[in-house]
């Protein structure tokens, strides 16, 4: 599948150095209860990072904080401006179960939403734009599916359509929340090859992954989270039995009735 990625109008990122994301004493949560707390770390530009940890470790919460969908309770997320080019600096794909696949939209139109940052919501696609959408669908193996309602797709086909939309967003930073959940092995491998292609282009990619075999197979770096940072670095050094056991212990010790965080003064 990797050979399909070339020639689809995607702009390669210029080489950059230094951090793309800084977490500065970051605490994120809901109703003042922290889900991720006191996180200090830097994600180097161009990194391909698997975000892992036990259930309830705050992995999805962290991605929402980076994407700007969740306001910090304390601290901040800083996306370095030198590694972003507005208006589509960050492309965020939530878990599949957050998508309403009963909405009456065709595969072509869903993928074309990736061009909204260029054309706006109410301007029609010109011939060149239509060609880009078809090329993106071809890159994920969905040629011939353009007119299919998304509600008729299998789980793997739907993920391919969502990845086509990401191709068209052409963002230098990509956040994916469990993109491999409940899809077939062939689709996992195809989408992983696309992610590796993005990494080779110099994009910064963070992905929540539950399958440790997939983490070790595809991801050079790993951020192990258990509501706090357990370890971040090369996957082989992070994914040790000692550190995984530590993450489980921290997650099990978390008190759901912990004292609430105070809100920022500007709230």
Secondary structure as GFF3:
##gff-version 3
##sequence-region A 1 267
A	DSSP	three_ten_helix	2	5	.	.	.	ID=ss1
A	DSSP	beta_strand	19	30	.	.	.	ID=ss2
A	DSSP	beta_strand	33	44	.	.	.	ID=ss3
A	DSSP	beta_strand	48	52	.	.	.	ID=ss4
A	DSSP	alpha_helix	59	67	.	.	.	ID=ss5
A	DSSP	beta_strand	74	79	.	.	.	ID=ss6
A	DSSP	three_ten_helix	81	83	.	.	.	ID=ss7
A	DSSP	beta_strand	90	93	.	.	.	ID=ss8
A	DSSP	three_ten_helix	96	98	.	.	.	ID=ss9
A	DSSP	alpha_helix	107	112	.	.	.	ID=ss10
A	DSSP	three_ten_helix	113	115	.	.	.	ID=ss11
A	DSSP	alpha_helix	116	119	.	.	.	ID=ss12
A	DSSP	alpha_helix	127	139	.	.	.	ID=ss13
A	DSSP	three_ten_helix	150	152	.	.	.	ID=ss14
A	DSSP	alpha_helix	155	169	.	.	.	ID=ss15
A	DSSP	beta_strand	173	177	.	.	.	ID=ss16
A	DSSP	alpha_helix	185	200	.	.	.	ID=ss17
A	DSSP	beta_strand	204	208	.	.	.	ID=ss18
A	DSSP	alpha_helix	212	218	.	.	.	ID=ss19
A	DSSP	beta_strand	221	225	.	.	.	ID=ss20
A	DSSP	beta_strand	229	234	.	.	.	ID=ss21
A	DSSP	alpha_helix	235	238	.	.	.	ID=ss22
A	DSSP	alpha_helix	241	253	.	.	.	ID=ss23
###
